[in-house]
Amino acid sequence: MSLAEIRGRLTAAEKAAGRPVGTVSLIAVSKVQPLERIESVLAEGQRLFGENKVQEAQGKWPALAARFADVVVHLIGPLQTNKARAAVELFSAIHSVDRPKLAGVLARLAQERGQSPDIFIQVNTGAEPQKAGVLPGATDAFIAECRALDLPVVGLMCIPPADVPPGPHFAMLADMAARNGLAGLSMGMSGDFEEAVAHGATHVRVGSAIFGERVPV
């Protein structure tokens, strides 16, 4: 697979869903990818990337951003509060806000800096004990709590369970976003992003289908 093929599939999915082409943002998930692969994708014109870990992103994106001025990087992995300051300085959006303590730290940093990354709240749609995210029943209250802190909540994010059809989880997330007046839906990965687009995804997170299999570190 290649970036061009993924872009073609994304365009086809938008058309099939009756959505304008360009509605969905493609996040190229560059975690654990060698620099030469990332540079190759940058050379093809991709400018929106996703990282899972603050420390890994710190090691490569400041230098790349100096060379490619319009690069945008989102944090899509879990965020520890002790890494929050580095995260708000590095990322344009954080897709994994999922607990009051983290929201409070991000709000304090936003007040200090006078600005904040866009915030997506991660929802554990499958209520999986090993997975991060707010439980579905607590999501409305947590959205309200984040808004009360003046955090710029723009949408919701989910990672459906691996062993079930993802469609119902995408539909659940879309319903929660709609009833809370949120436009952003970060959902869909390499294996299911077309279905996510059909359910209203605004951001899809595609890694291995663009870069190839991850390189262990």
C-alpha positions as CSV (number, residue, x, y, z in Angstrom):
1,M,0.0,0.0,0.0
2,S,1.1,3.6,-0.5
3,L,0.1,7.1,0.5
4,A,-1.4,7.7,-2.9
5,E,-3.5,4.5,-2.7
6,I,-4.8,5.4,0.8
7,R,-5.7,8.9,-0.4
8,G,-7.5,7.3,-3.3
9,R,-9.4,5.0,-1.0
10,L,-10.3,7.9,1.3
11,T,-11.6,9.9,-1.6
12,A,-13.7,7.0,-2.7
13,A,-15.1,6.5,0.8
14,E,-16.0,10.2,1.1
15,K,-17.9,9.9,-2.3
16,A,-19.6,6.7,-1.3
17,A,-20.8,8.3,2.0
18,G,-22.1,11.3,0.1
19,R,-19.6,13.6,1.7
20,P,-17.6,16.3,-0.1
21,V,-14.1,15.2,-1.0
22,G,-11.5,16.6,1.4
23,T,-14.0,16.4,4.4
24,V,-11.9,13.8,6.2
25,S,-8.4,14.6,7.5
26,L,-5.9,11.8,7.0
27,I,-3.5,11.4,10.0
28,A,-0.4,9.5,9.0
29,V,0.5,7.6,12.1
30,S,4.3,7.7,12.2
31,K,5.0,6.1,15.6
32,V,7.9,3.7,15.6
33,Q,8.7,4.5,12.0
34,P,12.3,5.1,10.7
35,L,13.1,8.6,9.7
36,E,13.6,7.8,6.0
37,R,10.0,6.4,5.8
38,I,8.6,9.6,7.3
39,E,10.7,11.8,5.1
40,S,9.4,9.9,2.1
41,V,5.8,10.5,3.1
42,L,6.6,14.1,3.7
43,A,8.1,14.3,0.2
44,E,4.8,13.1,-1.2
45,G,3.1,16.1,0.4
46,Q,1.6,14.6,3.6
47,R,1.6,17.2,6.4
48,L,-0.6,15.8,9.2
49,F,1.0,13.1,11.3
50,G,0.1,11.2,14.5
51,E,2.3,10.1,17.3
52,N,1.7,7.9,20.3
53,K,4.4,9.0,22.7
54,V,5.6,12.4,23.7
55,Q,9.2,11.4,24.1
56,E,9.4,9.8,20.6
57,A,7.8,12.8,19.0
58,Q,10.2,15.1,20.7
59,G,13.1,13.2,19.2
60,K,12.1,13.8,15.6
61,W,9.4,16.4,14.9
62,P,11.1,19.6,15.9
63,A,13.9,19.0,13.4
64,L,11.4,17.9,10.7
65,A,9.1,20.9,11.4
66,A,12.1,23.2,10.8
67,R,12.5,21.7,7.3
68,F,8.7,21.4,6.5
69,A,7.2,24.5,8.0
70,D,3.5,23.4,7.5
71,V,3.8,20.1,9.3
72,V,1.1,19.4,11.9
73,V,1.5,16.7,14.6
74,H,-1.3,15.2,16.8
75,L,-0.9,13.1,19.9
76,I,-3.1,10.0,19.5
77,G,-1.7,7.9,22.3
78,P,-2.2,8.1,26.1
79,L,-0.8,11.1,27.9
80,Q,0.7,11.1,31.4
81,T,0.2,14.3,33.3
82,N,4.0,14.6,33.8
83,K,4.4,14.8,30.0
84,A,1.5,17.3,29.6
85,R,3.7,20.4,29.4
86,A,5.8,18.9,26.6
87,A,2.7,17.7,24.8
88,V,1.0,21.1,24.7
89,E,4.2,22.6,23.3
90,L,4.6,20.0,20.6
91,F,1.2,18.9,19.4
92,S,-1.6,20.8,17.6
93,A,-4.2,18.4,19.0
94,I,-4.5,15.8,21.7
95,H,-6.8,12.9,20.9
96,S,-6.6,11.1,24.3
97,V,-8.0,13.2,27.1
98,D,-9.8,10.8,29.3
99,R,-9.7,11.8,33.0
100,P,-10.3,14.8,35.2
101,K,-6.8,15.1,36.5
102,L,-5.3,15.3,33.0
103,A,-8.0,17.8,31.9
104,G,-7.2,20.0,34.9
105,V,-3.4,20.0,34.1
106,L,-4.1,20.8,30.5
107,A,-6.4,23.6,31.5
108,R,-3.8,25.1,33.8
109,L,-1.2,24.9,31.1
110,A,-3.6,26.5,28.6
111,Q,-4.1,29.5,31.0
112,E,-0.4,29.8,31.4
113,R,0.4,29.8,27.7
114,G,-2.7,31.7,26.5
115,Q,-3.4,28.9,24.1
116,S,-4.2,25.2,23.9
117,P,-4.1,22.3,21.5
118,D,-7.4,21.1,20.2
119,I,-8.9,18.5,22.6
120,F,-10.5,15.2,21.6
121,I,-12.0,13.2,24.4
122,Q,-11.2,9.5,24.2
123,V,-14.2,7.2,24.8
124,N,-13.7,3.5,25.7
125,T,-16.7,2.5,23.6
126,G,-16.2,-1.2,24.4
127,A,-15.7,-0.7,28.1
128,E,-12.5,-2.7,27.9
129,P,-10.7,-2.8,31.3
130,Q,-7.3,-2.7,29.7
131,K,-8.0,0.3,27.5
132,A,-7.9,4.0,28.2
133,G,-10.9,6.2,27.6
134,V,-13.9,7.6,29.4
135,L,-16.7,5.0,29.7
136,P,-19.7,5.8,27.5
137,G,-22.0,6.5,30.4
138,A,-19.6,9.1,31.9
139,T,-18.8,10.8,28.6
140,D,-21.5,13.6,28.6
141,A,-20.5,14.7,32.2
142,F,-16.8,14.6,31.3
143,I,-17.4,16.8,28.2
144,A,-19.2,19.3,30.4
145,E,-16.4,19.2,32.9
146,C,-13.8,19.9,30.2
147,R,-15.8,22.7,28.8
148,A,-16.2,24.2,32.3
149,L,-12.4,24.4,32.4
150,D,-12.4,26.3,29.1
151,L,-10.6,23.5,27.2
152,P,-11.2,23.7,23.5
153,V,-13.0,20.3,23.1
154,V,-13.5,19.8,19.4
155,G,-14.5,16.1,19.2
156,L,-14.3,12.5,20.4
157,M,-12.0,9.6,19.7
158,C,-12.4,5.9,20.0
159,I,-10.5,2.6,19.3
160,P,-13.1,-0.1,18.9
161,P,-12.4,-3.6,20.4
162,A,-10.2,-5.6,18.0
163,D,-12.5,-8.7,17.8
164,V,-15.9,-7.1,17.0
165,P,-17.3,-5.2,14.0
166,P,-16.4,-1.6,14.5
167,G,-19.5,0.0,12.9
168,P,-21.6,0.0,16.1
169,H,-18.8,1.7,18.0
170,F,-18.4,4.4,15.3
171,A,-22.1,4.9,15.4
172,M,-22.1,5.2,19.2
173,L,-19.3,7.8,19.1
174,A,-21.1,9.8,16.4
175,D,-24.3,9.8,18.5
176,M,-22.4,11.0,21.6
177,A,-20.7,13.8,19.6
178,A,-23.9,14.9,18.0
179,R,-25.8,15.2,21.2
180,N,-23.0,17.3,22.7
181,G,-22.6,19.6,19.7
182,L,-19.1,18.3,18.8
183,A,-18.1,18.2,15.1
184,G,-14.9,16.2,15.4
185,L,-14.8,12.4,15.2
186,S,-11.3,10.8,15.4
187,M,-12.0,7.1,14.4
188,G,-10.9,4.6,11.9
189,M,-7.5,3.0,11.3
190,S,-5.8,1.1,8.5
191,G,-8.3,-1.8,8.5
192,D,-11.6,0.1,9.0
193,F,-11.2,3.7,8.0
194,E,-13.7,3.5,5.1
195,E,-16.4,2.3,7.5
196,A,-15.5,5.1,9.9
197,V,-15.9,7.6,7.1
198,A,-19.4,6.2,6.4
199,H,-20.2,6.9,10.1
200,G,-19.0,10.5,9.9
201,A,-15.3,10.4,10.8
202,T,-13.5,13.7,10.4
203,H,-10.0,12.3,11.2
204,V,-8.8,8.8,10.3
205,R,-5.6,7.4,11.8
206,V,-3.7,5.3,9.2
207,G,-0.2,3.9,9.9
208,S,0.9,0.6,8.6
209,A,-1.1,0.9,5.4
210,I,1.0,4.0,4.5
211,F,4.4,3.2,6.0
212,G,4.5,-0.5,6.1
213,E,4.8,-2.6,9.2
214,R,6.2,-0.9,12.3
215,V,9.8,-1.3,13.2
216,P,10.2,-2.4,16.8
217,V,12.3,-0.3,19.1
